[in-house]
Amino acid sequence: KSTIRNQKTRWGSCSSKNNINLNVQLINLPHQLIDYVILHELTHTIVKNHSVLFWDTLGAFLENPRNLDKQLKLYYLF
């Protein structure tokens, strides 16, 4: 299940039941960061934490995901 919400603190999240929430404010981000957030949350359906395995798995879909994570932190939710 996927839901789009206007969240104040997160760009996206994935529950233990693999329900993915995406922030409507993603529309304001560059396309590469939108893709990053979506793939980040989809990766959490496989790996539930931010371990090396998580980043390696995400890296199979995106080049240098940790750099994209740093870029995302430059944007603020309102």
Biopython code that builds the backbone (N, CA, C, O; Angstrom):
import numpy as np
from Bio.PDB.StructureBuilder import StructureBuilder

atoms = [
    (1, "LYS", "N", (0.847, -1.175, 0.000)),
    (1, "LYS", "CA", (0.000, 0.000, 0.000)),
    (1, "LYS", "C", (0.891, 1.236, 0.000)),
    (1, "LYS", "O", (1.891, 1.286, 0.716)),
    (2, "SER", "N", (0.536, 2.211, -0.785)),
    (2, "SER", "CA", (1.259, 3.481, -0.845)),
    (2, "SER", "C", (0.289, 4.622, -0.586)),
    (2, "SER", "O", (-0.862, 4.599, -1.021)),
    (3, "THR", "N", (0.787, 5.620, 0.133)),
    (3, "THR", "CA", (-0.030, 6.786, 0.463)),
    (3, "THR", "C", (0.794, 8.040, 0.231)),
    (3, "THR", "O", (1.995, 8.067, 0.501)),
    (4, "ILE", "N", (0.141, 9.071, -0.269)),
    (4, "ILE", "CA", (0.786, 10.376, -0.413)),
    (4, "ILE", "C", (0.149, 11.300, 0.618)),
    (4, "ILE", "O", (-1.072, 11.449, 0.676)),
    (5, "ARG", "N", (1.007, 11.920, 1.434)),
    (5, "ARG", "CA", (0.538, 12.789, 2.511)),
    (5, "ARG", "C", (1.348, 14.068, 2.533)),
    (5, "ARG", "O", (2.419, 14.153, 1.932)),
    (6, "ASN", "N", (0.830, 15.055, 3.227)),
    (6, "ASN", "CA", (1.588, 16.272, 3.470)),
    (6, "ASN", "C", (2.203, 16.143, 4.862)),
    (6, "ASN", "O", (1.589, 16.520, 5.860)),
    (7, "GLN", "N", (3.407, 15.611, 4.916)),
    (7, "GLN", "CA", (4.088, 15.360, 6.178)),
    (7, "GLN", "C", (5.012, 16.527, 6.509)),
    (7, "GLN", "O", (5.514, 17.205, 5.613)),
    (8, "LYS", "N", (5.229, 16.750, 7.778)),
    (8, "LYS", "CA", (6.052, 17.872, 8.217)),
    (8, "LYS", "C", (7.497, 17.483, 8.514)),
    (8, "LYS", "O", (8.371, 18.349, 8.563)),
    (9, "THR", "N", (7.757, 16.200, 8.711)),
    (9, "THR", "CA", (9.102, 15.805, 9.156)),
    (9, "THR", "C", (9.813, 14.792, 8.269)),
    (9, "THR", "O", (11.016, 14.585, 8.431)),
    (10, "ARG", "N", (9.113, 14.156, 7.339)),
    (10, "ARG", "CA", (9.737, 13.108, 6.529)),
    (10, "ARG", "C", (9.372, 13.243, 5.063)),
    (10, "ARG", "O", (8.263, 13.641, 4.707)),
    (11, "TRP", "N", (10.343, 12.898, 4.219)),
    (11, "TRP", "CA", (10.080, 12.847, 2.782)),
    (11, "TRP", "C", (9.355, 11.556, 2.430)),
    (11, "TRP", "O", (8.576, 11.512, 1.478)),
    (12, "GLY", "N", (9.614, 10.515, 3.197)),
    (12, "GLY", "CA", (8.978, 9.233, 2.959)),
    (12, "GLY", "C", (9.222, 8.310, 4.129)),
    (12, "GLY", "O", (10.080, 8.565, 4.973)),
    (13, "SER", "N", (8.454, 7.228, 4.170)),
    (13, "SER", "CA", (8.651, 6.226, 5.213)),
    (13, "SER", "C", (8.104, 4.891, 4.717)),
    (13, "SER", "O", (7.308, 4.819, 3.781)),
    (14, "CYS", "N", (8.568, 3.837, 5.389)),
    (14, "CYS", "CA", (8.107, 2.482, 5.082)),
    (14, "CYS", "C", (7.837, 1.777, 6.406)),
    (14, "CYS", "O", (8.728, 1.681, 7.251)),
    (15, "SER", "N", (6.617, 1.284, 6.592)),
    (15, "SER", "CA", (6.249, 0.621, 7.844)),
    (15, "SER", "C", (6.741, -0.825, 7.851)),
    (15, "SER", "O", (7.209, -1.339, 6.834)),
    (16, "SER", "N", (6.631, -1.465, 8.997)),
    (16, "SER", "CA", (7.028, -2.868, 9.123)),
    (16, "SER", "C", (6.171, -3.774, 8.240)),
    (16, "SER", "O", (6.574, -4.889, 7.911)),
    (17, "LYS", "N", (4.977, -3.285, 7.856)),
    (17, "LYS", "CA", (4.096, -4.045, 6.959)),
    (17, "LYS", "C", (4.289, -3.644, 5.497)),
    (17, "LYS", "O", (3.486, -4.003, 4.636)),
    (18, "ASN", "N", (5.366, -2.893, 5.223)),
    (18, "ASN", "CA", (5.734, -2.439, 3.873)),
    (18, "ASN", "C", (4.759, -1.431, 3.279)),
    (18, "ASN", "O", (4.657, -1.306, 2.059)),
    (19, "ASN", "N", (4.040, -0.711, 4.142)),
    (19, "ASN", "CA", (3.230, 0.406, 3.671)),
    (19, "ASN", "C", (4.148, 1.599, 3.467)),
    (19, "ASN", "O", (4.869, 1.996, 4.382)),
    (20, "ILE", "N", (4.123, 2.166, 2.281)),
    (20, "ILE", "CA", (5.013, 3.279, 1.957)),
    (20, "ILE", "C", (4.216, 4.576, 1.952)),
    (20, "ILE", "O", (3.171, 4.683, 1.311)),
    (21, "ASN", "N", (4.737, 5.560, 2.683)),
    (21, "ASN", "CA", (4.178, 6.911, 2.695)),
    (21, "ASN", "C", (5.154, 7.827, 1.991)),
    (21, "ASN", "O", (6.352, 7.803, 2.276)),
    (22, "LEU", "N", (4.654, 8.630, 1.079)),
    (22, "LEU", "CA", (5.477, 9.620, 0.387)),
    (22, "LEU", "C", (4.895, 10.999, 0.643)),
    (22, "LEU", "O", (3.679, 11.173, 0.719)),
    (23, "ASN", "N", (5.770, 11.961, 0.771)),
    (23, "ASN", "CA", (5.360, 13.326, 1.055)),
    (23, "ASN", "C", (4.978, 14.034, -0.242)),
    (23, "ASN", "O", (5.719, 13.979, -1.223)),
    (24, "VAL", "N", (3.829, 14.696, -0.247)),
    (24, "VAL", "CA", (3.374, 15.432, -1.429)),
    (24, "VAL", "C", (4.399, 16.496, -1.824)),
    (24, "VAL", "O", (4.475, 16.871, -2.995)),
    (25, "GLN", "N", (5.180, 16.983, -0.873)),
    (25, "GLN", "CA", (6.172, 18.018, -1.151)),
    (25, "GLN", "C", (7.353, 17.512, -1.989)),
    (25, "GLN", "O", (8.202, 18.302, -2.403)),
    (26, "LEU", "N", (7.408, 16.208, -2.238)),
    (26, "LEU", "CA", (8.443, 15.670, -3.134)),
    (26, "LEU", "C", (8.394, 16.343, -4.499)),
    (26, "LEU", "O", (9.415, 16.461, -5.175)),
    (27, "ILE", "N", (7.223, 16.779, -4.898)),
    (27, "ILE", "CA", (7.037, 17.405, -6.211)),
    (27, "ILE", "C", (7.959, 18.612, -6.394)),
    (27, "ILE", "O", (8.259, 18.993, -7.525)),
    (28, "ASN", "N", (8.406, 19.211, -5.300)),
    (28, "ASN", "CA", (9.265, 20.397, -5.349)),
    (28, "ASN", "C", (10.755, 20.065, -5.459)),
    (28, "ASN", "O", (11.582, 20.967, -5.595)),
    (29, "LEU", "N", (11.094, 18.795, -5.402)),
    (29, "LEU", "CA", (12.492, 18.389, -5.446)),
    (29, "LEU", "C", (12.944, 18.100, -6.878)),
    (29, "LEU", "O", (12.115, 17.850, -7.752)),
    (30, "PRO", "N", (14.260, 18.135, -7.119)),
    (30, "PRO", "CA", (14.781, 17.683, -8.414)),
    (30, "PRO", "C", (14.409, 16.212, -8.643)),
    (30, "PRO", "O", (14.292, 15.437, -7.694)),
    (31, "HIS", "N", (14.231, 15.852, -9.886)),
    (31, "HIS", "CA", (13.801, 14.494, -10.234)),
    (31, "HIS", "C", (14.695, 13.416, -9.650)),
    (31, "HIS", "O", (14.201, 12.376, -9.214)),
    (32, "GLN", "N", (15.990, 13.641, -9.632)),
    (32, "GLN", "CA", (16.887, 12.603, -9.110)),
    (32, "GLN", "C", (16.656, 12.364, -7.626)),
    (32, "GLN", "O", (16.846, 11.245, -7.150)),
    (33, "LEU", "N", (16.249, 13.393, -6.881)),
    (33, "LEU", "CA", (15.981, 13.214, -5.452)),
    (33, "LEU", "C", (14.609, 12.584, -5.219)),
    (33, "LEU", "O", (14.420, 11.854, -4.246)),
    (34, "ILE", "N", (13.666, 12.858, -6.094)),
    (34, "ILE", "CA", (12.375, 12.167, -6.010)),
    (34, "ILE", "C", (12.600, 10.672, -6.217)),
    (34, "ILE", "O", (12.093, 9.847, -5.457)),
    (35, "ASP", "N", (13.358, 10.337, -7.246)),
    (35, "ASP", "CA", (13.685, 8.926, -7.508)),
    (35, "ASP", "C", (14.401, 8.306, -6.313)),
    (35, "ASP", "O", (14.125, 7.167, -5.935)),
    (36, "TYR", "N", (15.323, 9.063, -5.724)),
    (36, "TYR", "CA", (16.070, 8.564, -4.574)),
    (36, "TYR", "C", (15.129, 8.219, -3.418)),
    (36, "TYR", "O", (15.239, 7.138, -2.840)),
    (37, "VAL", "N", (14.210, 9.117, -3.076)),
    (37, "VAL", "CA", (13.305, 8.880, -1.950)),
    (37, "VAL", "C", (12.431, 7.654, -2.223)),
    (37, "VAL", "O", (12.251, 6.810, -1.344)),
    (38, "ILE", "N", (11.897, 7.556, -3.417)),
    (38, "ILE", "CA", (11.041, 6.413, -3.753)),
    (38, "ILE", "C", (11.829, 5.109, -3.676)),
    (38, "ILE", "O", (11.368, 4.139, -3.073)),
    (39, "LEU", "N", (13.002, 5.081, -4.276)),
    (39, "LEU", "CA", (13.812, 3.860, -4.228)),
    (39, "LEU", "C", (14.312, 3.557, -2.821)),
    (39, "LEU", "O", (14.443, 2.391, -2.448)),
    (40, "HIS", "N", (14.589, 4.589, -2.045)),
    (40, "HIS", "CA", (15.003, 4.416, -0.644)),
    (40, "HIS", "C", (13.908, 3.667, 0.124)),
    (40, "HIS", "O", (14.181, 2.696, 0.829)),
    (41, "GLU", "N", (12.674, 4.133, -0.025)),
    (41, "GLU", "CA", (11.569, 3.495, 0.693)),
    (41, "GLU", "C", (11.287, 2.096, 0.152)),
    (41, "GLU", "O", (10.987, 1.189, 0.928)),
    (42, "LEU", "N", (11.374, 1.908, -1.136)),
    (42, "LEU", "CA", (11.199, 0.559, -1.694)),
    (42, "LEU", "C", (12.274, -0.392, -1.196)),
    (42, "LEU", "O", (11.993, -1.568, -0.964)),
    (43, "THR", "N", (13.492, 0.090, -1.027)),
    (43, "THR", "CA", (14.572, -0.746, -0.489)),
    (43, "THR", "C", (14.252, -1.177, 0.932)),
    (43, "THR", "O", (14.623, -2.275, 1.346)),
    (44, "HIS", "N", (13.565, -0.321, 1.685)),
    (44, "HIS", "CA", (13.178, -0.697, 3.053)),
    (44, "HIS", "C", (12.179, -1.844, 3.076)),
    (44, "HIS", "O", (11.988, -2.454, 4.128)),
    (45, "THR", "N", (11.541, -2.160, 1.968)),
    (45, "THR", "CA", (10.679, -3.346, 1.941)),
    (45, "THR", "C", (11.522, -4.618, 1.952)),
    (45, "THR", "O", (11.019, -5.701, 2.250)),
    (46, "ILE", "N", (12.811, -4.479, 1.626)),
    (46, "ILE", "CA", (13.743, -5.613, 1.608)),
    (46, "ILE", "C", (14.626, -5.605, 2.847)),
    (46, "ILE", "O", (14.802, -6.634, 3.500)),
    (47, "VAL", "N", (15.183, -4.431, 3.170)),
    (47, "VAL", "CA", (16.101, -4.269, 4.312)),
    (47, "VAL", "C", (15.504, -3.181, 5.206)),
    (47, "VAL", "O", (15.359, -2.036, 4.779)),
    (48, "LYS", "N", (15.161, -3.533, 6.429)),
    (48, "LYS", "CA", (14.396, -2.642, 7.317)),
    (48, "LYS", "C", (15.234, -1.624, 8.090)),
    (48, "LYS", "O", (14.693, -0.914, 8.938)),
    (49, "ASN", "N", (16.498, -1.537, 7.831)),
    (49, "ASN", "CA", (17.360, -0.618, 8.573)),
    (49, "ASN", "C", (18.288, 0.103, 7.607)),
    (49, "ASN", "O", (18.155, -0.034, 6.391)),
    (50, "HIS", "N", (19.218, 0.864, 8.146)),
    (50, "HIS", "CA", (20.189, 1.581, 7.310)),
    (50, "HIS", "C", (21.576, 0.963, 7.438)),
    (50, "HIS", "O", (22.574, 1.674, 7.556)),
    (51, "SER", "N", (21.629, -0.338, 7.415)),
    (51, "SER", "CA", (22.891, -1.070, 7.506)),
    (51, "SER", "C", (23.659, -0.980, 6.188)),
    (51, "SER", "O", (23.169, -0.422, 5.206)),
    (52, "VAL", "N", (24.851, -1.527, 6.183)),
    (52, "VAL", "CA", (25.651, -1.597, 4.955)),
    (52, "VAL", "C", (24.874, -2.358, 3.880)),
    (52, "VAL", "O", (24.920, -1.995, 2.704)),
    (53, "LEU", "N", (24.164, -3.411, 4.283)),
    (53, "LEU", "CA", (23.354, -4.172, 3.319)),
    (53, "LEU", "C", (22.293, -3.283, 2.674)),
    (53, "LEU", "O", (22.048, -3.382, 1.472)),
    (54, "PHE", "N", (21.665, -2.418, 3.466)),
    (54, "PHE", "CA", (20.674, -1.489, 2.916)),
    (54, "PHE", "C", (21.303, -0.614, 1.843)),
    (54, "PHE", "O", (20.782, -0.529, 0.731)),
    (55, "TRP", "N", (22.429, 0.044, 2.164)),
    (55, "TRP", "CA", (23.063, 0.969, 1.221)),
    (55, "TRP", "C", (23.602, 0.234, -0.004)),
    (55, "TRP", "O", (23.565, 0.768, -1.113)),
    (56, "ASP", "N", (24.099, -0.980, 0.188)),
    (56, "ASP", "CA", (24.559, -1.775, -0.956)),
    (56, "ASP", "C", (23.385, -2.159, -1.860)),
    (56, "ASP", "O", (23.502, -2.123, -3.085)),
    (57, "THR", "N", (22.264, -2.522, -1.256)),
    (57, "THR", "CA", (21.071, -2.874, -2.032)),
    (57, "THR", "C", (20.562, -1.664, -2.800)),
    (57, "THR", "O", (20.254, -1.762, -3.988)),
    (58, "LEU", "N", (20.473, -0.527, -2.127)),
    (58, "LEU", "CA", (20.037, 0.701, -2.791)),
    (58, "LEU", "C", (21.022, 1.090, -3.893)),
    (58, "LEU", "O", (20.619, 1.603, -4.937)),
    (59, "GLY", "N", (22.301, 0.848, -3.662)),
    (59, "GLY", "CA", (23.340, 1.156, -4.646)),
    (59, "GLY", "C", (23.226, 0.331, -5.919)),
    (59, "GLY", "O", (23.792, 0.699, -6.949)),
    (60, "ALA", "N", (22.506, -0.772, -5.858)),
    (60, "ALA", "CA", (22.277, -1.571, -7.068)),
    (60, "ALA", "C", (21.321, -0.853, -8.019)),
    (60, "ALA", "O", (21.283, -1.160, -9.210)),
    (61, "PHE", "N", (20.548, 0.103, -7.494)),
    (61, "PHE", "CA", (19.564, 0.829, -8.289)),
    (61, "PHE", "C", (19.963, 2.270, -8.575)),
    (61, "PHE", "O", (19.514, 2.866, -9.553)),
    (62, "LEU", "N", (20.813, 2.826, -7.711)),
    (62, "LEU", "CA", (21.235, 4.224, -7.833)),
    (62, "LEU", "C", (22.739, 4.332, -7.661)),
    (62, "LEU", "O", (23.340, 3.623, -6.854)),
    (63, "GLU", "N", (23.332, 5.221, -8.424)),
    (63, "GLU", "CA", (24.757, 5.481, -8.260)),
    (63, "GLU", "C", (24.954, 6.434, -7.084)),
    (63, "GLU", "O", (24.351, 7.507, -7.036)),
    (64, "ASN", "N", (25.798, 6.035, -6.140)),
    (64, "ASN", "CA", (26.168, 6.842, -4.984)),
    (64, "ASN", "C", (24.957, 7.337, -4.181)),
    (64, "ASN", "O", (24.739, 8.544, -4.083)),
    (65, "PRO", "N", (24.172, 6.423, -3.610)),
    (65, "PRO", "CA", (22.982, 6.832, -2.868)),
    (65, "PRO", "C", (23.288, 7.668, -1.624)),
    (65, "PRO", "O", (22.466, 8.495, -1.228)),
    (66, "ARG", "N", (24.435, 7.474, -1.011)),
    (66, "ARG", "CA", (24.764, 8.281, 0.186)),
    (66, "ARG", "C", (24.942, 9.755, -0.193)),
    (66, "ARG", "O", (24.598, 10.644, 0.586)),
    (67, "ASN", "N", (25.471, 10.008, -1.374)),
    (67, "ASN", "CA", (25.598, 11.388, -1.838)),
    (67, "ASN", "C", (24.222, 12.004, -2.076)),
    (67, "ASN", "O", (23.996, 13.169, -1.748)),
    (68, "LEU", "N", (23.312, 11.230, -2.640)),
    (68, "LEU", "CA", (21.947, 11.710, -2.844)),
    (68, "LEU", "C", (21.276, 11.995, -1.502)),
    (68, "LEU", "O", (20.516, 12.955, -1.375)),
    (69, "ASP", "N", (21.558, 11.160, -0.504)),
    (69, "ASP", "CA", (21.020, 11.381, 0.833)),
    (69, "ASP", "C", (21.516, 12.719, 1.395)),
    (69, "ASP", "O", (20.747, 13.455, 2.012)),
    (70, "LYS", "N", (22.776, 13.026, 1.185)),
    (70, "LYS", "CA", (23.332, 14.309, 1.632)),
    (70, "LYS", "C", (22.683, 15.474, 0.892)),
    (70, "LYS", "O", (22.393, 16.508, 1.493)),
    (71, "GLN", "N", (22.456, 15.311, -0.406)),
    (71, "GLN", "CA", (21.792, 16.366, -1.184)),
    (71, "GLN", "C", (20.368, 16.606, -0.665)),
    (71, "GLN", "O", (19.925, 17.749, -0.561)),
    (72, "LEU", "N", (19.666, 15.532, -0.344)),
    (72, "LEU", "CA", (18.293, 15.649, 0.148)),
    (72, "LEU", "C", (18.239, 16.470, 1.433)),
    (72, "LEU", "O", (17.286, 17.215, 1.662)),
    (73, "LYS", "N", (19.252, 16.331, 2.259)),
    (73, "LYS", "CA", (19.277, 17.048, 3.540)),
    (73, "LYS", "C", (19.410, 18.566, 3.356)),
    (73, "LYS", "O", (19.236, 19.318, 4.314)),
    (74, "LEU", "N", (19.710, 19.012, 2.163)),
    (74, "LEU", "CA", (19.797, 20.453, 1.884)),
    (74, "LEU", "C", (18.420, 21.073, 1.669)),
    (74, "LEU", "O", (18.292, 22.296, 1.612)),
    (75, "TYR", "N", (17.396, 20.241, 1.551)),
    (75, "TYR", "CA", (16.026, 20.710, 1.313)),
    (75, "TYR", "C", (15.219, 20.591, 2.609)),
    (75, "TYR", "O", (15.415, 19.663, 3.394)),
    (76, "TYR", "N", (14.320, 21.537, 2.814)),
    (76, "TYR", "CA", (13.539, 21.589, 4.037)),
    (76, "TYR", "C", (12.057, 21.383, 3.739)),
    (76, "TYR", "O", (11.545, 21.809, 2.704)),
    (77, "LEU", "N", (11.395, 20.730, 4.660)),
    (77, "LEU", "CA", (9.938, 20.576, 4.576)),
    (77, "LEU", "C", (9.283, 21.810, 5.185)),
    (77, "LEU", "O", (9.813, 22.409, 6.120)),
    (78, "PHE", "N", (8.138, 22.180, 4.652)),
    (78, "PHE", "CA", (7.429, 23.338, 5.212)),
    (78, "PHE", "C", (5.965, 23.009, 5.447)),
    (78, "PHE", "O", (5.208, 23.859, 5.915)),
]
sb = StructureBuilder()
sb.init_structure("model")
sb.init_model(0)
sb.init_chain("A")
sb.init_seg("    ")
for serial, (resi, resn, name, xyz) in enumerate(atoms, 1):
    if name == "N":
        sb.init_residue(resn, " ", resi, " ")
    sb.init_atom(name, np.array(xyz, "f"), 0.0, 1.0, " ", f" {name:<3s}", serial, name[0])
structure = sb.get_structure()
